[in-house]
Amino acid sequence: MRGKTQEDRRLLELLDPVAEAAGYEIVRLRLMGGGGKARRLQIMAEDASGDMNVEECARLSRAVSDVLDAADPIDGDYLLEVSSPGIDRPLTRLKDFEAWTGYEARIELDRLADGRKRFKGELAGVEDDNVAINLEGEEDTALVPFAWIIEAKLVLTDELMKRGAEARAARLEHESASDDADEE
C-alpha cells in the first residue's frame, strides 16, 4: 500500500534506506502522470514521533534528490514533492491502524470480505495481521486482512481536527522552548 505500482515499489526499495538514514519513514510514495506531461513523484514521510515540518520536508527532499540524481531510476522529467501525511492521512502500515485506534477511517479492499469491498467505521486496533474496524450500525467488529487493503485513510472529523490542533500546539510550544534555550 505504500507503493501502488511496481515502479513505486522499486523506488521505495531505493529510497527507504535514504529516508531512514535521515531519521524519517516513508508513509506513501506515488509516481503519477506520464503520457507526454511531466510526472510527479509524491513522497509522504514522517519522523518517529509522526511529525514532519517544512524544514524536515526540505531536508528529506535534498537527500532523496541526491540519490535520484545519481541512480536516475525515472525516465524523463519529473517533479519531486515531499510532504507530511497530513491530518486525514493515508493508513499504509499495520502500525498506522494501531496508532489511530478510535478514529474514523475508510478502507478499500482488493476483494470481497463479508460481501463488500469498502468499509467505513471506527478503527478498533489490530489483531495479528488483521485490522479491526467497528462499522456504523453493526454490532460486531469486522476483521479485515491487512494484505487485502489497497487504500485506507482517516476521515476528517472534529475529533481528528482537535488531535491535529493539539499536536500542532505542542510542536510549536516545543519549538519555541528550543528557540528560547538557543538564545541563552
N, CA, C and O of each residue as an XYZ file, in Angstrom:
736
protein
N       0.815     -1.208      0.000
C       0.000      0.000      0.000
C       0.855      1.267      0.000
O       0.410      2.324     -0.449
N       2.065      1.157      0.498
C       2.914      2.354      0.493
C       3.267      2.732     -0.931
O       3.468      3.909     -1.230
N       3.344      1.753     -1.808
C       3.575      1.978     -3.227
C       2.518      1.221     -4.011
O       2.275      0.043     -3.749
N       1.891      1.883     -4.964
C       0.768      1.280     -5.687
C       1.228      0.409     -6.860
O       0.674     -0.666     -7.088
N       2.227      0.864     -7.595
C       2.673      0.164     -8.792
C       4.031     -0.500     -8.557
O       4.687     -0.262     -7.542
N       4.434     -1.327     -9.505
C       5.753     -1.962     -9.419
C       6.849     -0.892     -9.421
O       7.844     -1.017     -8.707
N       6.663      0.159    -10.224
C       7.637      1.254    -10.274
C       7.729      1.963     -8.917
O       8.820      2.310     -8.466
N       6.575      2.174     -8.272
C       6.558      2.767     -6.925
C       7.346      1.903     -5.953
O       8.138      2.412     -5.160
N       7.127      0.593     -6.016
C       7.800     -0.322     -5.084
C       9.314     -0.346     -5.310
O      10.080     -0.441     -4.351
N       9.753     -0.259     -6.576
C      11.194     -0.184     -6.855
C      11.786      1.102     -6.281
O      12.886      1.095     -5.728
N      11.054      2.198     -6.417
C      11.529      3.469     -5.862
C      11.591      3.408     -4.336
O      12.506      3.965     -3.729
N      10.625      2.738     -3.717
C      10.655      2.569     -2.255
C      11.897      1.796     -1.828
O      12.539      2.149     -0.839
N      12.238      0.741     -2.570
C      13.442     -0.031     -2.238
C      14.680      0.852     -2.285
O      15.587      0.701     -1.467
N      14.716      1.766     -3.235
C      15.848      2.676     -3.385
C      15.847      3.758     -2.303
O      16.900      4.104     -1.769
N      14.662      4.293     -1.980
C      14.578      5.487     -1.136
C      14.317      5.220      0.348
O      14.608      6.083      1.177
N      13.781      4.056      0.706
C      13.567      3.747      2.127
C      14.845      3.903      2.947
O      14.813      4.542      3.998
N      15.982      3.333      2.495
C      17.211      3.485      3.285
C      17.666      4.947      3.407
O      18.239      5.337      4.425
N      17.414      5.740      2.382
C      17.774      7.164      2.410
C      16.949      7.878      3.477
O      17.480      8.642      4.284
N      15.649      7.617      3.466
C      14.760      8.239      4.450
C      15.137      7.805      5.864
O      15.214      8.632      6.773
N      15.371      6.515      6.046
C      15.716      6.001      7.374
C      17.020      6.605      7.880
O      17.134      6.945      9.057
N      18.000      6.738      6.994
C      19.286      7.335      7.390
C      19.114      8.786      7.818
O      19.873      9.285      8.649
N      18.126      9.460      7.257
C      17.855     10.858      7.605
C      16.920     10.973      8.810
O      16.642     12.082      9.268
N      16.431      9.843      9.330
C      15.572      9.850     10.517
C      14.088      9.892     10.208
O      13.296     10.313     11.051
N      13.692      9.461      9.004
C      12.280      9.508      8.606
C      11.838      8.149      8.089
O      12.654      7.269      7.814
N      10.526      8.002      7.964
C       9.950      6.804      7.380
C       8.983      7.231      6.290
O       8.150      8.113      6.500
N       9.093      6.610      5.134
C       8.169      6.921      4.039
C       6.836      6.245      4.324
O       6.757      5.025      4.470
N       5.794      7.061      4.401
C       4.445      6.566      4.652
C       3.830      6.095      3.338
O       3.202      5.038      3.279
N       4.020      6.893      2.284
C       3.472      6.548      0.975
C       4.305      7.194     -0.115
O       4.802      8.308      0.050
N       4.456      6.496     -1.221
C       5.168      7.020     -2.385
C       4.313      6.732     -3.613
O       3.840      5.610     -3.792
N       4.115      7.740     -4.456
C       3.372      7.587     -5.702
C       4.093      8.334     -6.814
O       4.416      9.512     -6.666
N       4.347      7.651     -7.929
C       4.837      8.295     -9.144
C       3.640      8.402    -10.071
O       3.116      7.395    -10.549
N       3.212      9.636    -10.321
C       1.968      9.863    -11.061
C       2.249     10.608    -12.360
O       3.292     11.238    -12.531
N       1.298     10.517    -13.253
C       1.385     11.253    -14.507
C       2.031     10.426    -15.594
O       2.155      9.205    -15.490
N       2.436     11.116    -16.632
C       3.004     10.455    -17.800
C       2.191     10.828    -19.026
O       1.431     11.796    -19.007
N       2.350     10.073    -20.069
C       1.585     10.338    -21.277
C       1.888     11.700    -21.875
O       0.979     12.411    -22.304
N       3.160     12.064    -21.905
C       3.534     13.327    -22.533
C       3.701     14.492    -21.582
O       4.342     15.480    -21.941
N       3.150     14.414    -20.384
C       3.349     15.515    -19.433
C       4.309     15.083    -18.328
O       4.518     13.893    -18.096
N       4.882     16.066    -17.660
C       5.844     15.775    -16.601
C       5.182     14.949    -15.504
O       4.026     15.176    -15.146
N       5.924     14.004    -14.988
C       5.420     13.156    -13.910
C       5.684     13.833    -12.566
O       6.472     14.773    -12.462
N       5.005     13.329    -11.551
C       5.177     13.870    -10.210
C       5.458     12.709     -9.264
O       4.683     11.755     -9.186
N       6.574     12.801     -8.546
C       6.923     11.818     -7.533
C       6.531     12.400     -6.186
O       7.166     13.330     -5.689
N       5.483     11.847     -5.602
C       4.965     12.338     -4.321
C       5.419     11.384     -3.216
O       5.147     10.184     -3.258
N       6.114     11.944     -2.231
C       6.573     11.168     -1.081
C       5.976     11.796      0.175
O       6.176     12.979      0.448
N       5.240     10.987      0.933
C       4.745     11.402      2.244
C       5.608     10.687      3.273
O       5.800      9.473      3.199
N       6.123     11.439      4.225
C       7.015     10.853      5.226
C       6.766     11.479      6.586
O       6.085     12.498      6.704
N       7.330     10.849      7.615
C       7.230     11.374      8.974
C       8.414     10.884      9.783
O       9.083      9.919      9.414
N       8.662     11.568     10.900
C       9.723     11.111     11.798
C       9.131     10.103     12.782
O       7.954      9.753     12.687
N       9.941      9.642     13.714
C       9.496      8.600     14.653
C       8.302      9.025     15.497
O       7.520      8.186     15.944
N       8.163     10.336     15.716
C       7.038     10.816     16.522
C       5.793     11.079     15.686
O       4.753     11.463     16.222
N       5.894     10.873     14.368
C       4.742     11.093     13.492
C       4.659     12.504     12.950
O       3.662     12.871     12.328
N       5.693     13.303     13.175
C       5.702     14.691     12.707
C       6.520     14.824     11.432
O       7.297     13.939     11.075
N       6.329     15.942     10.762
C       7.133     16.287      9.588
C       6.858     17.750      9.286
O       5.815     18.085      8.724
N       7.797     18.631      9.660
C       7.589     20.051      9.395
C       8.232     20.434      8.061
O       8.840     19.597      7.395
N       8.096     21.687      7.682
C       8.568     22.156      6.378
C      10.078     21.967      6.237
O      10.552     21.531      5.187
N      10.829     22.289      7.278
C      12.281     22.137      7.212
C      12.671     20.674      7.024
O      13.599     20.364      6.277
N      11.959     19.775      7.705
C      12.239     18.353      7.570
C      11.899     17.853      6.169
O      12.611     17.015      5.617
N      10.816     18.364      5.596
C      10.466     18.006      4.212
C      11.586     18.421      3.270
O      11.967     17.663      2.377
N      12.112     19.621      3.467
C      13.201     20.123      2.613
C      14.451     19.266      2.788
O      15.128     18.948      1.810
N      14.761     18.890      4.028
C      15.943     18.058      4.308
C      15.821     16.700      3.612
O      16.765     16.234      2.974
N      14.654     16.076      3.740
C      14.454     14.776      3.101
C      14.455     14.924      1.582
O      14.989     14.069      0.875
N      13.868     15.986      1.086
C      13.844     16.230     -0.358
C      15.259     16.310     -0.924
O      15.541     15.740     -1.978
N      16.149     17.016     -0.226
C      17.547     17.121     -0.689
C      18.237     15.757     -0.689
O      18.945     15.411     -1.635
N      18.026     14.992      0.372
C      18.658     13.673      0.469
C      18.153     12.736     -0.634
O      18.934     12.015     -1.254
N      16.842     12.757     -0.867
C      16.238     11.922     -1.901
C      16.699     12.372     -3.284
O      17.009     11.543     -4.139
N      16.744     13.677     -3.500
C      17.179     14.215     -4.804
C      18.580     13.760     -5.153
O      18.845     13.393     -6.298
N      19.483     13.777     -4.182
C      20.861     13.348     -4.431
C      20.909     11.902     -4.941
O      21.635     11.586     -5.884
N      20.123     11.034     -4.298
C      20.107      9.628     -4.696
C      19.420      9.453     -6.048
O      19.890      8.685     -6.888
N      18.312     10.160     -6.261
C      17.608     10.055     -7.545
C      18.479     10.566     -8.691
O      18.488      9.981     -9.774
N      19.209     11.654     -8.456
C      20.099     12.184     -9.492
C      21.192     11.180     -9.848
O      21.532     11.020    -11.020
N      21.740     10.505     -8.840
C      22.823      9.551     -9.069
C      22.312      8.257     -9.715
O      22.945      7.732    -10.631
N      21.180      7.748     -9.246
C      20.665      6.462     -9.735
C      19.849      6.612    -11.022
O      19.794      5.687    -11.833
N      19.221      7.765    -11.209
C      18.392      8.070    -12.385
C      17.376      6.963    -12.694
O      17.361      6.435    -13.805
N      16.514      6.604    -11.704
C      15.590      5.491    -11.902
C      14.286      5.853    -12.635
O      13.492      4.968    -12.953
N      14.063      7.148    -12.902
C      12.804      7.592    -13.508
C      13.097      8.145    -14.895
O      13.910      9.055    -15.051
N      12.424      7.584    -15.910
C      12.587      8.085    -17.278
C      11.919      9.445    -17.425
O      10.797      9.646    -16.960
N      12.605     10.369    -18.066
C      12.022     11.674    -18.366
C      12.027     12.619    -17.183
O      12.621     12.354    -16.138
N      11.345     13.728    -17.387
C      11.258     14.765    -16.361
C      10.212     14.404    -15.314
O       9.207     13.756    -15.605
N      10.477     14.838    -14.099
C       9.502     14.649    -13.020
C       9.703     15.737    -11.981
O      10.767     16.351    -11.902
N       8.680     15.964    -11.196
C       8.704     16.929    -10.112
C       8.660     16.147     -8.809
O       7.787     15.299     -8.628
N       9.591     16.419     -7.897
C       9.625     15.761     -6.592
C       8.840     16.590     -5.597
O       9.056     17.795     -5.466
N       7.934     15.941     -4.902
C       7.098     16.605     -3.898
C       7.188     15.796     -2.601
O       6.738     14.652     -2.556
N       7.767     16.382     -1.548
C       7.885     15.714     -0.257
C       6.994     16.452      0.735
O       7.073     17.674      0.860
N       6.138     15.698      1.447
C       5.209     16.328      2.375
C       4.964     15.421      3.580
O       5.390     14.266      3.614
N       4.271     15.977      4.558
C       3.795     15.170      5.679
C       2.527     14.457      5.210
O       1.930     14.862      4.213
N       2.107     13.402      5.913
C       0.883     12.715      5.505
C      -0.385     13.563      5.680
O      -1.411     13.264      5.069
N      -0.327     14.605      6.499
C      -1.500     15.447      6.705
C      -2.443     14.877      7.743
O      -2.254     13.764      8.234
N      -3.446     15.644      8.064
C      -4.372     15.256      9.130
C      -5.273     14.085      8.720
O      -5.510     13.182      9.523
N      -5.771     14.093      7.492
C      -6.618     12.983      7.034
C      -5.760     12.003      6.231
O      -6.061     11.663      5.087
N      -4.721     11.583      6.856
C      -3.617     10.817      6.303
C      -4.010      9.451      5.758
O      -5.004      8.857      6.174
N      -3.200      8.966      4.812
C      -3.378      7.581      4.390
C      -2.847      6.654      5.485
O      -1.917      7.000      6.214
N      -3.445      5.495      5.583
C      -3.016      4.462      6.521
C      -2.392      3.361      5.676
O      -3.107      2.643      4.976
N      -1.080      3.217      5.728
C      -0.395      2.317      4.808
C       0.369      1.196      5.489
O       0.780      0.235      4.840
N       0.561      1.316      6.794
C       1.311      0.315      7.537
C       0.430     -0.216      8.653
O      -0.443      0.500      9.144
N       0.643     -1.444      9.056
C      -0.169     -2.032     10.121
C      -0.128     -1.163     11.373
O      -1.138     -1.002     12.059
N       1.048     -0.603     11.667
C       1.179      0.227     12.867
C       0.329      1.498     12.783
O      -0.028      2.056     13.821
N      -0.006      1.973     11.578
C      -0.884      3.146     11.442
C      -2.271      2.852     11.993
O      -2.879      3.697     12.651
N      -2.768      1.651     11.721
C      -4.111      1.286     12.175
C      -4.152      1.173     13.699
O      -5.170      1.466     14.326
N      -3.043      0.749     14.281
C      -2.937      0.679     15.748
C      -2.854      2.087     16.337
O      -3.543      2.401     17.308
N      -2.015      2.927     15.750
C      -1.793      4.279     16.271
C      -3.051      5.150     16.196
O      -3.231      6.048     17.018
N      -3.908      4.893     15.232
C      -5.094      5.733     15.035
C      -6.374      5.042     15.504
O      -7.466      5.388     15.053
N      -6.243      4.063     16.408
C      -7.396      3.404     17.008
C      -8.313      4.461     17.638
O      -7.852      5.380     18.315
N      -9.606      4.308     17.401
C     -10.589      5.241     17.953
C     -10.997      6.330     16.968
O     -11.932      7.085     17.235
N     -10.308      6.418     15.838
C     -10.635      7.420     14.822
C     -11.319      6.752     13.633
O     -11.116      5.567     13.367
N     -12.129      7.531     12.928
C     -12.887      7.024     11.793
C     -11.994      6.896     10.560
O     -11.146      7.748     10.293
N     -12.208      5.806      9.813
C     -11.411      5.561      8.611
C     -12.277      4.935      7.526
O     -13.326      4.347      7.789
N     -11.788      5.088      6.285
C     -12.359      4.407      5.123
C     -11.309      3.412      4.647
O     -10.126      3.736      4.540
N     -11.761      2.205      4.366
C     -10.858      1.144      3.919
C     -11.435      0.523      2.653
O     -12.627      0.224      2.585
N     -10.577      0.330      1.649
C     -10.982     -0.337      0.411
C     -10.109     -1.569      0.217
O      -8.892     -1.521      0.394
N     -10.753     -2.670     -0.150
C     -10.056     -3.947     -0.331
C      -9.913     -4.314     -1.801
O     -10.592     -3.753     -2.660
N      -9.036     -5.246     -2.076
C      -8.870     -5.732     -3.445
C      -9.794     -6.908     -3.753
O      -9.799     -7.425     -4.870
N     -10.578     -7.330     -2.754
C     -11.530     -8.440     -2.925
C     -12.642     -8.296     -1.902
O     -12.561     -7.466     -0.997
N     -13.671     -9.099     -2.048
C     -14.808     -9.037     -1.137
C     -14.475     -9.672      0.214
O     -13.817    -10.710      0.287
N     -14.936     -9.036      1.255
C     -14.883     -9.578      2.620
C     -16.233     -9.250      3.243
O     -16.648     -8.091      3.246
N     -16.904    -10.230      3.757
C     -18.259    -10.035      4.289
C     -19.165     -9.391      3.247
O     -20.026     -8.579      3.585
N     -18.969     -9.755      1.974
C     -19.839     -9.283      0.903
C     -19.597     -7.850      0.457
O     -20.432     -7.279     -0.246
N     -18.474     -7.253      0.849
C     -18.207     -5.860      0.467
C     -16.712     -5.629      0.275
O     -15.871     -6.385      0.763
N     -16.410     -4.545     -0.463
C     -15.017     -4.150     -0.667
C     -14.676     -2.875      0.089
O     -13.499     -2.570      0.283
N     -15.684     -2.129      0.520
C     -15.448     -0.851      1.200
C     -16.032     -0.890      2.614
O     -17.144     -1.362      2.852
N     -15.226     -0.373      3.528
C     -15.619     -0.333      4.932
C     -15.401      1.083      5.450
O     -14.419      1.738      5.102
N     -16.326      1.547      6.285
C     -16.160      2.837      6.950
C     -16.603      2.658      8.394
O     -17.675      2.122      8.677
N     -15.745      3.123      9.301
C     -16.088      2.998     10.704
C     -14.920      3.409     11.576
O     -13.928      3.961     11.101
N     -15.060      3.128     12.861
C     -14.038      3.497     13.835
C     -12.998      2.388     13.945
O     -13.334      1.222     14.154
N     -11.737      2.764     13.800
C     -10.663      1.791     13.927
C     -10.634      1.236     15.345
O     -10.730      1.981     16.321
N     -10.498     -0.092     15.444
C     -10.539     -0.765     16.744
C      -9.254     -1.542     17.017
O      -9.239     -2.468     17.828
N      -8.173     -1.154     16.330
C      -6.892     -1.789     16.605
C      -6.520     -2.839     15.578
O      -7.045     -2.876     14.466
N      -5.592     -3.694     15.993
C      -5.033     -4.720     15.117
C      -5.025     -6.033     15.869
O      -4.675     -6.079     17.049
N      -5.409     -7.102     15.189
C      -5.321     -8.461     15.739
C      -4.534     -9.291     14.750
O      -4.991     -9.529     13.632
N      -3.361     -9.731     15.148
C      -2.446    -10.448     14.257
C      -2.204     -9.594     13.020
O      -1.713     -8.471     13.142
N      -2.535    -10.095     11.831
C      -2.356     -9.330     10.595
C      -3.686     -8.803     10.072
O      -3.852     -8.602      8.869
N      -4.634     -8.579     10.983
C      -5.953     -8.074     10.613
C      -6.203     -6.711     11.240
O      -5.767     -6.429     12.356
N      -6.912     -5.874     10.497
C      -7.329     -4.576     11.002
C      -8.748     -4.727     11.540
O      -9.626     -5.259     10.859
N      -8.965     -4.259     12.756
C     -10.293     -4.310     13.363
C     -10.975     -2.968     13.156
O     -10.382     -1.913     13.381
N     -12.226     -3.021     12.724
C     -12.982     -1.790     12.484
C     -14.425     -1.985     12.932
O     -15.077     -2.965     12.574
N     -14.912     -1.025     13.727
C     -16.300     -1.028     14.171
C     -17.120     -0.294     13.117
O     -16.986      0.916     12.939
N     -17.964     -1.041     12.426
C     -18.740     -0.478     11.327
C     -19.985      0.226     11.839
O     -20.596     -0.191     12.823
N     -20.344      1.292     11.159
C     -21.530      2.062     11.537
C     -22.771      1.178     11.459
O     -23.012      0.521     10.446
N     -23.556      1.168     12.539
C     -24.817      0.443     12.563
C     -24.692     -1.060     12.719
O     -25.684     -1.773     12.566
N     -23.509     -1.560     13.017
C     -23.335     -3.005     13.187
C     -22.762     -3.300     14.567
O     -21.950     -2.540     15.094
N     -23.196     -4.412     15.138
C     -22.777     -4.800     16.487
C     -21.342     -5.326     16.525
O     -20.548     -4.928     17.378
N     -21.017     -6.227     15.589
C     -19.733     -6.912     15.622
C     -18.623     -6.057     15.022
O     -18.850     -5.252     14.118
N     -17.432     -6.252     15.544
C     -16.236     -5.631     14.976
C     -15.779     -6.484     13.809
O     -15.619     -7.697     13.944
N     -15.567     -5.850     12.662
C     -15.101     -6.571     11.476
C     -13.581     -6.685     11.528
O     -12.890     -5.749     11.930
N     -13.074     -7.834     11.120
C     -11.631     -8.038     10.988
C     -11.315     -8.130      9.499
O     -11.830     -8.995      8.792
N     -10.461     -7.226      9.039
C     -10.111     -7.147      7.627
C      -8.630     -7.511      7.488
O      -7.785     -6.893      8.136
N      -8.301     -8.505      6.653
C      -6.886     -8.840      6.464
C      -6.115     -7.642      5.895
O      -6.493     -7.077      4.869
N      -5.041     -7.270      6.571
C      -4.230     -6.127      6.129
C      -3.751     -6.320      4.691
O      -3.707     -5.361      3.921
N      -3.396     -7.542      4.327
C      -2.869     -7.831      2.983
C      -3.899     -7.548      1.888
O      -3.519     -7.383      0.729
N      -5.174     -7.488      2.217
C      -6.228     -7.251      1.228
C      -6.500     -5.762      1.020
O      -7.185     -5.390      0.067
N      -5.974     -4.912      1.894
C      -6.264     -3.474      1.827
C      -5.454     -2.842      0.699
O      -4.236     -3.003      0.626
N      -6.156     -2.117     -0.184
C      -5.458     -1.403     -1.254
C      -5.435      0.099     -1.010
O      -4.594      0.808     -1.562
N      -6.350      0.581     -0.190
C      -6.387      2.008      0.129
C      -7.092      2.178      1.463
O      -8.118      1.548      1.724
N      -6.531      3.036      2.302
C      -7.160      3.343      3.589
C      -6.714      4.730      4.007
O      -5.556      5.109      3.828
N      -7.651      5.482      4.566
C      -7.281      6.801      5.073
C      -8.238      7.210      6.165
O      -9.367      6.727      6.254
N      -7.752      8.121      7.000
C      -8.583      8.657      8.064
C      -9.633      9.569      7.470
O      -9.406     10.210      6.444
N     -10.781      9.624      8.119
C     -11.865     10.522      7.721
C     -11.737     11.786      8.561
O     -11.556     11.721      9.777
N     -11.831     12.921      7.907
C     -11.712     14.196      8.604
C     -12.946     14.411      9.484
O     -14.057     14.589      8.983
N     -12.733     14.393     10.797
C     -13.806     14.589     11.768
C     -13.376     15.670     12.751
O     -12.211     16.069     12.763
N     -14.300     16.143     13.570
C     -13.968     17.137     14.592
C     -12.903     16.596     15.553
O     -11.985     17.319     15.941
N     -13.036     15.316     15.934
C     -12.068     14.718     16.860
C     -10.664     14.669     16.246
O      -9.672     14.935     16.924
N     -10.597     14.330     14.970
C      -9.307     14.269     14.290
C      -8.696     15.662     14.170
O      -7.494     15.840     14.368
N      -9.526     16.639     13.846
C      -9.020     18.017     13.742
C      -8.545     18.511     15.106
O      -7.557     19.242     15.185
N      -9.230     18.125     16.177
C      -8.809     18.517     17.524
C      -7.459     17.899     17.852
O      -6.588     18.576     18.399
N      -7.270     16.621     17.525
C      -5.981     15.969     17.774
C      -4.877     16.665     16.978
O      -3.780     16.879     17.495
N      -5.157     17.015     15.734
C      -4.177     17.706     14.903
C      -3.812     19.065     15.476
O      -2.641     19.443     15.484
N      -4.814     19.806     15.958
C      -4.563     21.125     16.542
C      -3.735     21.003     17.823
O      -2.831     21.803     18.061
N      -4.046     20.008     18.638
C      -3.289     19.795     19.875
C      -1.837     19.421     19.566
O      -0.913     19.901     20.223
N      -1.645     18.567     18.570
C      -0.283     18.164     18.194
C       0.495     19.359     17.656
O       1.678     19.522     17.952
N      -0.173     20.193     16.865
C       0.492     21.386     16.307
C       0.869     22.351     17.434
O       1.971     22.900     17.437
N      -0.046     22.560     18.395
C       0.234     23.455     19.516
C       1.417     22.937     20.336
O       2.277     23.716     20.746
N       1.460     21.634     20.572
C       2.567     21.046     21.331
C       3.886     21.202     20.570
O       4.920     21.495     21.169
N       3.846     21.005     19.249
C       5.051     21.155     18.436
C       5.539     22.598     18.456
O       6.739     22.841     18.581
N       4.624     23.557     18.335
C       5.000     24.973     18.364
C       5.575     25.366     19.721
O       6.533     26.134     19.797
N       4.991     24.840     20.782
C       5.495     25.119     22.129
C       6.902     24.556     22.299
O       7.774     25.207     22.875
N       7.117     23.346     21.795
C       8.438     22.715     21.866
C       9.458     23.521     21.061
O      10.575     23.751     21.524
N       9.074     23.950     19.858
C       9.978     24.736     19.014
C      10.298     26.076     19.665
O      11.433     26.548     19.590
N       9.309     26.687     20.301
C       9.513     27.963     20.987
C      10.467     27.786     22.164
O      11.353     28.612     22.383
N      10.281     26.706     22.920
C      11.164     26.429     24.059
C      12.593     26.172     23.569
O      13.554     26.602     24.208
N      12.735     25.475     22.443
C      14.063     25.218     21.869
C      14.719     26.512     21.421
O      15.915     26.712     21.629
N      13.930     27.400     20.801
C      14.452     28.690     20.363
C      14.912     29.528     21.553
O      15.958     30.174     21.499
N      14.111     29.511     22.641
C      14.475     30.276     23.848
C      15.778     29.739     24.453
O      16.620     30.512     24.911
N      15.939     28.411     24.453
C      17.161     27.806     25.000
C      18.367     28.159     24.146
O      19.464     28.371     24.663
N      18.156     28.222     22.820
C      19.254     28.579     21.915
C      19.720     30.010     22.138
O      20.901     30.310     21.963
N      18.804     30.899     22.522
C      19.138     32.324     22.712
C      19.916     32.564     23.985
O      20.597     33.582     24.105
N      19.833     31.643     24.950
C      20.513     31.827     26.240
C      21.947     31.553     26.183
O      22.638     31.669     27.194
